[in-house]
């Protein structure tokens, strides 16, 4: 029984696997999207000689990835071959993009290009571009490039398996996921191409419940720790690509210490109740043994009283049997003596057990009262601190 109970305790207090922090989860989402775009381009679009098939492949890709709002491919001369949106699998008419900064960057530097554009209505669009290359001998030749427009909020909204977080741009909230407005940590958003964008994540539970921990002001508009690009047109130069990398921040490790305390108190209460139940069972057994002993004592007295008394005035009657010596059977007397001794011992043992059990029951009840008082005090303290933090 003890082994089973210990196993139950171990399984109950085992901490669940911590979820991926929101900052790393968002960064991984955009990295996977970039990989999926490259795979679609190299495995489905480029190998096909049919332009309509290329357009259909890009259209299906955007239907499966709602955050992508446009995909285009250009040849080495700077003219578009495919230019598709999620509204239709038909491509826009060919046009020249050779003079645009992103095309010059990927063809001359042979490196990816990342930038961000903000529309007048506040919609944020990321623009990613990559060179198309082939290996010719010892050198890598550029044969063109492809690019994609990504709606930042739509892509982040696809993440529904992360802890609560909030995204801000220029001090204004642009997206929230299960946000409860409590104390938070503020860090730059680790997504390629973004500028002046921050992410708020909840602080670990012990920090949020500790009144000694300093509270960070919840004022928006904190300046980003990233370097600002001098380009005000929403585009990055090759020299500024390193500025798009996310600054490393503190990791928010999920800590369930508060819940573990409550769980431990409940488990201790269950253990005390289990011990009390085992003691009650022992009491029942002792009572049954004492009752059996008293029954034996009563039976011995009855047997002795029912035996005939032989006196000198009433000699035994003559019978045809040979004369036998007249004497009382010794067994009932012995039974009476033994039963009396057992009854006295059992009664004494029962009284001692009753006293012990009473003391243990009182101790257990005191422990239960103390644990209930602590749990109630902890709950009131938690509720009061949450109300105070909500007021602040």
Secondary structure, 3 states (H helix, E strand, C coil): CHHHHHHHHHHHHCCCCCCCCHHHHHHHHHHHHHHHHHHHHHHHHCCCCCHHHHHHHHHHHHHHCCCEEEEEEEECCCEEEEEEECCECCCCCCCECCCCHHHHHHHHHCCCEEEEEECCCCCEEEEEEEEEEEEECCEEEEEEEEEEEEEHHHHHCCCCCCCCEEEEECCEEEEEECCCCCCEEEEECCCCCCCCEEEEEECCHHHHHCCCCCCCCCCCCCCCCCCCCCCCCCCCCHHHHHHHCCCCCCCCCCCCHHHHHHHHHHHHHHHHHHHHHHHHHHHHHHHHHHHHHHHHHHHHHHHHHHCCCCCCCCCCCCCCCCCCCCCCCCHHHHHHHHHHHHHHHHHHHHHHHHHHHHHHHHHHHHHHHHHHHHHHHHHHHHHHHHHHHHHC
